[in-house]
């Protein structure tokens, strides 16, 4: 899928490579979009990937001396979920980040990646345009600033030169008199592309709205403002009548299409419904009602941080991958241009992890990379270099089963067994993070793992039993 792969330790190293490659290189951090696109034959001219996930910033999300909030290039969606700063001062972005994919996807996919893929259905773009976010774009010789709203020229069309990368993302925090929410509709409970999404920021003087921002995704080639709705809301209070009228006005700026996920009429209807729901939540001061006090991240006990590398590494077929698998130092001499799953199965000979969908949907390939569960079918193999990997083979003690494995057997949660290794890996981190999980926390924690035998009831019972056994 690539000829060479760089692991870099600074942005300057990444910019040097982009400059030398002259359009043949792409930046990668999470890879949940890019690896799948490469698998599907997109980006034919790309020969080199430049991995910035090992750069060690002082913080993933921080506030500068002037009060602006910044997000790092390798901040994942789960960093957006976990950030107390975002939860307090840009809640709609934390809300959007938590709505994306599954825990494994949120542990891999980055906010920058979501922006650069540039689909109008991508969830973090809508709130960030509502926040009037700005981007810093750098090449080796130049630096420029572009408003996020001007970064998009159409579907998957962005203002980014071949030798540039996005090096900063920043915006003003919401004030105490501002309230926000993010609403979306998908065709299943979790892990699906938005049919429509809506972000709302309202500024109040007591109960009167002095300013309104309403942005909409998946209803035009780029994220757009519901300008008639915004204008109408100014000077109003959020009565039931005002909310209903504002929702109807939001539809007037939408120009949705009909595709495999929805008709244009249904999308227009959803714009009204989501706008109404968001305004009602703000009116009732319940916009944070469904956002958990302790979101499920599958980080275990420690905040996620990628294992650092001491110096930049150029990975080719001649350069071995030096890694630690299940606590043992390992040197692998092949599969440098493949996925982590293929590296582990075919080079390391550990076949417990399974290839199911190959697209990050089923979770059968879940492994633990640098302490968090990831979908190894979407992780480039060189990401294993100087990293820590745990596979299903490393879970059980010598000559026995881990309590989680035993509980799965006891509760009949293992039938064909194909999906079981992935479930075990997710359960391992879930119970480390939540030793006594609620049923809802179990469902969220295992949302990235699909089973087609059990109906999930026995799996939930197995997790509950394992938690009880491990607490003794």
C-alpha positions in Angstrom: 0.0 0.0 0.0 3.1 2.3 0.4 6.7 2.1 -0.6 8.2 3.8 2.5 6.9 4.9 5.8 8.4 7.4 8.1 8.0 7.6 11.9 8.9 11.2 12.8 9.5 12.9 16.2 8.9 16.5 15.2 6.7 18.6 12.8 9.9 19.9 11.2 10.9 16.4 10.2 7.5 15.8 8.7 7.6 19.0 6.7 11.1 18.2 5.4 9.8 14.9 4.0 6.7 16.5 2.4 9.0 19.0 0.7 11.3 16.3 -0.7 8.5 14.0 -1.8 6.8 16.6 -4.0 3.2 15.3 -3.7 4.0 11.7 -3.2 3.7 11.7 0.6 0.7 11.9 2.9 0.6 12.6 6.6 -0.9 9.9 8.8 -1.8 9.9 12.5 -4.8 7.6 13.1 -5.3 6.3 9.6 -8.9 5.1 10.1 -9.8 6.9 6.8 -6.5 7.0 5.0 -5.6 3.3 5.3 -9.0 2.2 4.2 -8.8 4.6 1.2 -5.4 3.1 0.3 -6.8 -0.4 0.5 -9.5 0.7 -1.9 -7.1 2.0 -4.5 -7.4 5.7 -3.8 -4.4 8.1 -3.7 -2.6 6.3 -6.6 0.3 8.7 -6.5 1.0 8.3 -2.8 4.2 6.3 -2.2 5.2 7.6 1.3 3.3 7.9 4.6 4.6 10.2 7.3 3.4 9.1 10.7 3.1 12.0 13.2 1.4 9.9 15.9 4.6 9.6 17.9 5.3 13.3 18.3 5.0 14.1 22.0 3.2 17.5 22.5 3.0 19.0 25.9 -0.7 18.6 25.8 -3.3 17.3 23.3 -5.7 20.1 24.1 -4.6 23.3 25.8 -5.4 27.0 26.3 -2.9 29.7 25.5 -2.1 33.0 27.3 -4.6 34.8 25.1 -7.4 32.3 26.0 -7.5 30.5 22.6 -8.1 26.7 22.8 -5.6 24.6 20.7 -5.8 21.0 19.5 -2.7 19.0 18.7 -2.3 17.3 15.2 -2.3 13.8 16.8 -5.2 14.4 19.2 -7.7 11.6 18.8 -11.4 11.8 19.2 -11.1 10.2 22.6 -8.8 13.1 23.6 -11.6 15.4 22.6 -14.0 13.4 24.7 -11.7 13.3 27.7 -10.7 16.9 27.7 -12.1 18.8 30.7 -11.3 22.0 28.9 -13.5 21.1 25.9 -16.2 19.8 28.1 -16.4 23.1 29.9 -15.6 25.6 27.1 -16.5 23.9 23.8 -19.0 21.2 24.9 -20.4 20.6 21.4 -17.0 19.4 20.2 -16.7 16.9 23.0 -20.2 15.8 22.2 -19.4 15.3 18.5 -16.2 13.5 19.3 -18.1 11.0 21.5 -20.6 10.4 18.8 -18.0 9.1 16.3 -17.5 5.4 15.6 -16.7 3.2 18.5 -14.0 3.3 21.3 -11.4 1.6 19.1 -12.1 4.1 16.3 -12.0 7.0 18.8 -8.7 5.7 20.1 -7.1 5.8 16.6 -8.9 8.4 14.5 -7.8 12.0 15.0 -9.8 15.3 14.9 -7.4 16.6 12.2 -8.0 13.5 10.1 -11.7 14.0 10.3 -11.3 17.6 9.1 -8.9 16.6 6.2 -11.1 13.7 4.9 -13.5 16.6 4.2 -16.8 14.7 4.0 -19.7 16.9 4.7 -21.0 14.1 7.0 -17.9 14.2 9.2 -19.0 15.0 12.7 -16.3 17.3 14.1 -16.3 19.7 11.2 -19.8 21.0 11.9 -19.1 22.1 15.6 -15.7 23.5 14.7 -17.2 25.7 11.9 -19.8 26.8 14.5 -16.8 27.7 16.8 -15.2 29.7 13.9 -12.1 27.5 14.2 -8.9 28.5 12.4 -6.2 26.4 10.9 -2.4 27.0 10.7 -1.0 25.4 7.5 2.7 25.0 7.2 5.2 23.9 4.5 9.0 23.9 5.0 9.2 27.5 3.9 5.8 29.1 4.5 3.1 29.4 7.2 -0.4 30.6 6.6 -3.7 30.8 8.5 -7.1 29.7 7.0 -10.5 29.8 8.6 -11.9 26.3 8.7 -15.0 27.5 6.8 -12.8 28.6 3.9 -10.7 25.4 4.0 -13.4 23.5 2.0 -14.1 23.9 -1.7 -16.5 21.0 -2.1 -16.9 17.3 -1.1 -13.3 16.1 -0.2 -11.8 19.2 -1.7 -9.6 21.2 0.6 -7.2 24.2 0.5 -4.0 22.2 1.3 -1.0 22.1 -0.9 1.0 18.9 -1.5 3.9 20.1 0.6 1.7 21.4 3.5 0.3 20.0 6.6 -2.1 21.3 9.2 0.0 22.1 12.3 -2.5 23.9 14.5 -6.2 24.1 15.1 -7.6 26.8 17.4 -10.7 28.7 18.4 -12.1 31.0 21.0 -13.7 29.2 24.0 -17.4 29.7 24.7 -18.3 32.3 27.3 -20.4 31.7 30.4 -23.4 33.2 28.7 -23.1 30.8 25.7 -24.7 27.4 25.4 -24.0 24.7 22.8 -25.1 21.3 21.6 -24.4 18.9 18.8 -27.2 16.7 17.3 -26.9 13.9 14.8 -29.0 11.1 13.3 -27.6 7.8 12.1 -29.2 4.6 10.8 -28.3 2.5 13.8 -27.5 3.1 17.4 -23.8 3.6 17.0 -20.9 3.4 14.5 -22.5 4.9 11.4 -22.1 7.9 9.2 -24.3 10.9 10.0 -27.4 11.1 7.8 -27.6 14.7 9.1 -25.9 16.6 11.9 -26.5 20.0 13.4 -24.4 22.2 15.8 -25.9 25.1 17.7 -24.3 27.9 19.8 -26.5 30.4 21.4 -25.5 33.6 23.3 -27.8 34.9 26.0 -28.5 38.1 27.8 -30.5 36.5 30.6 -33.2 34.6 28.6 -32.9 36.6 25.4 -30.8 35.3 22.5 -28.3 38.0 21.4 -26.5 35.8 18.9 -27.1 32.4 17.3 -24.9 30.1 15.3 -26.5 27.0 13.6 -24.4 24.9 11.3 -25.5 21.8 9.4 -23.7 18.8 8.0 -24.6 16.3 5.2 -27.1 18.6 3.7 -24.8 20.4 1.2 -21.3 19.8 -0.4 -19.7 21.5 2.6 -20.9 22.4 6.1 -23.3 25.4 5.9 -25.0 27.8 8.2 -28.7 27.9 8.7 -28.6 31.6 8.1 -32.4 32.3 8.2 -32.7 30.3 11.4 -29.8 32.2 12.9 -31.2 35.6 12.0 -34.7 34.7 13.3 -33.4 33.5 16.7 -31.7 36.8 17.5 -33.7 38.8 20.0 -36.0 35.9 20.8 -36.5 33.7 23.9 -36.7 30.0 23.5 -40.5 29.4 23.7 -42.1 26.4 22.1 -43.4 28.5 19.3 -40.0 30.1 18.6 -38.2 26.7 18.6 -40.7 25.2 16.1 -40.4 28.2 13.8 -36.6 28.2 14.0 -36.5 24.5 13.1 -38.6 25.1 10.0 -36.4 28.0 8.9 -33.3 25.8 9.2 -34.6 23.6 6.4 -34.6 26.6 4.0 -30.8 26.7 3.7 -30.3 23.0 3.3 -29.8 21.5 -0.2 -29.6 17.8 0.6 -29.2 15.0 -2.0 -30.7 11.6 -2.2 -28.2 8.7 -1.7 -28.0 5.2 -0.3 -28.5 6.5 3.3 -31.4 8.8 2.8 -33.7 10.7 0.4 -33.4 14.5 0.2 -36.9 14.8 1.7 -36.0 12.8 4.7 -32.8 14.8 5.3 -34.8 18.0 5.1 -37.2 16.6 7.7 -34.2 15.6 9.9 -32.8 19.1 9.8 -36.0 20.4 11.4 -36.1 17.6 13.9 -32.5 17.9 15.0 -32.6 21.7 15.2 -35.8 21.5 17.3 -34.3 18.9 19.6 -31.1 20.9 20.1 -32.9 24.2 20.8 -35.3 22.4 23.2 -32.3 20.8 25.0 -30.7 24.2 25.5 -34.0 25.8 26.6 -34.5 23.1 29.2 -30.8 23.2 30.2 -30.4 19.5 29.3 -27.9 19.7 26.5 -25.4 17.6 28.7 -28.1 15.2 29.8 -26.9 12.2 27.7 -23.1 12.9 28.0 -21.7 10.6 30.7 -19.8 12.0 33.7 -17.2 9.3 32.9 -17.2 8.4 29.2 -16.1 5.0 28.2 -12.7 5.4 26.5 -11.1 1.9 26.9 -7.9 3.6 28.2 -7.7 1.5 31.3 -6.2 3.3 34.3 -3.9 5.7 32.5 -4.4 8.5 30.0 -3.5 7.3 26.5 -0.1 8.3 25.2 1.7 6.7 22.3 5.0 5.1 23.1 7.7 7.6 21.9 10.6 6.9 19.6 14.0 8.4 20.1 14.7 9.4 16.5 13.0 9.5 13.1 12.9 6.1 11.4 12.5 5.4 7.6 10.7 2.1 7.3 11.3 0.2 4.0 11.3 -3.5 3.3 14.9 -3.7 4.3 14.4 -2.1 7.7 13.1 -4.5 10.4 10.3 -3.5 12.8 11.5 -3.8 16.4 8.6 -4.1 18.8 7.4 -5.6 22.0 4.7 -8.2 21.7 3.1 -9.7 24.8 6.0 -8.5 26.8 8.7 -10.0 24.6 11.1 -8.0 22.4 10.6 -9.0 18.8 12.2 -8.2 15.5 10.1 -8.6 12.4 11.6 -8.5 8.9 8.6 -8.4 6.6 5.1 -6.9 6.1 6.4 -3.3 6.5 4.0 -2.1 3.8 1.0 -4.0 5.3 -1.3 -3.6 8.3 -0.5 -4.4 11.9 -2.9 -7.4 11.7 -1.0 -8.9 8.8 2.3 -8.2 10.6 1.1 -10.0 13.8 -0.5 -12.9 12.0 2.0 -13.6 9.2 5.3 -12.3 10.5 4.9 -12.9 14.2 2.8 -16.1 13.7 0.2 -15.1 16.3 -3.1 -16.0 14.6 -5.5 -15.5 17.4 -6.6 -12.1 16.2 -8.9 -12.5 13.2 -9.5 -10.7 9.9 -13.2 -10.1 9.6 -14.4 -7.1 7.6 -11.0 -5.5 7.0 -12.6 -2.1 7.2 -12.8 -1.3 10.9 -16.4 -2.4 11.3 -16.4 -5.7 13.1 -13.7 -5.5 15.8 -12.5 -9.1 15.3 -8.9 -7.8 14.8 -8.8 -5.7 18.1 -5.4 -5.6 19.7 -4.0 -3.4 22.4 -1.4 -1.0 21.1 0.4 1.2 23.6 -2.2 0.5 26.2 -5.4 1.0 24.2 -7.6 -1.3 22.0 -7.2 -0.5 18.3 -8.5 -2.0 15.1 -5.3 -3.7 13.7 -6.8 -4.0 10.2 -6.5 -0.2 9.9 -3.2 0.3 11.6 0.0 0.4 9.4 2.5 -2.3 10.4 5.3 0.2 11.0 3.3 1.8 13.8 4.4 -1.3 15.8 8.0 -0.1 15.8 9.2 0.6 19.4 5.6 0.2 20.5 3.9 -2.2 23.0 1.4 -4.7 21.6 -0.8 -7.2 23.4 -2.7 -9.8 21.5 -5.1 -12.5 22.7 -2.1 -14.9 23.1 -0.7 -12.6 25.8 -3.9 -12.4 28.0 -3.9 -15.7 29.8 -1.4 -16.8 32.5 0.8 -19.8 31.7 -1.3 -23.0 31.7 -4.7 -21.3 32.4 -7.4 -18.9 31.4 -7.8 -15.3 32.3 -10.9 -14.7 34.4 -12.5 -12.9 31.5 -11.8 -15.8 29.2 -13.2 -18.2 31.7 -16.4 -16.1 32.2 -16.9 -16.1 28.4 -16.7 -19.9 28.4 -19.0 -20.3 31.5 -21.7 -18.0 30.1 -21.8 -19.5 26.7 -20.5 -16.3 25.1 -18.1 -18.3 22.9 -19.9 -20.1 20.0 -18.1 -20.0 16.7 -15.3 -18.1 18.5 -14.3 -16.0 15.5 -15.1 -12.7 17.2 -14.2 -13.7 20.7 -10.5 -12.6 20.7 -11.6 -9.0 19.8 -14.3 -9.1 22.5 -11.8 -10.3 25.1 -9.3 -7.5 24.3 -12.0 -4.8 24.6 -13.3 -6.4 27.8 -9.9 -6.4 29.3 -9.5 -2.6 29.1 -13.1 -2.0 29.9 -12.8 -3.8 33.3 -9.5 -2.0 34.0 -11.2 1.3 33.4 -14.6 0.4 35.0 -14.1 -2.5 37.5 -17.9 -2.5 38.2 -19.4 -1.5 34.8 -23.1 -0.7 34.3 -24.9 -2.5 31.5 -24.8 0.7 29.5 -21.0 1.0 30.0 -20.6 -2.6 28.9 -22.6 -1.9 25.7 -20.6 1.2 24.9 -17.3 -0.5 25.7 -18.1 -3.4 23.4 -19.8 -1.4 20.7 -16.9 -1.8 18.4 -17.1 -5.6 18.4 -19.7 -7.5 16.4 -21.0 -11.0 17.1 -23.4 -12.9 14.9 -23.9 -16.0 17.1 -24.9 -15.0 20.6 -27.3 -12.1 20.4 -25.0 -10.3 22.9 -26.9 -11.3 26.1 -24.4 -14.0 27.0 -21.5 -11.7 26.3 -22.9 -9.0 28.6 -23.4 -11.7 31.3 -19.9 -12.9 30.8 -18.5 -9.4 31.3 -20.6 -9.0 34.5 -19.4 -12.3 35.8 -15.8 -11.5 35.0 -16.1 -8.2 36.9 -17.5 -10.0 39.9 -14.8 -12.6 39.8 -12.0 -10.1 39.4 -13.3 -8.0 42.3 -12.9 -10.9 44.8 
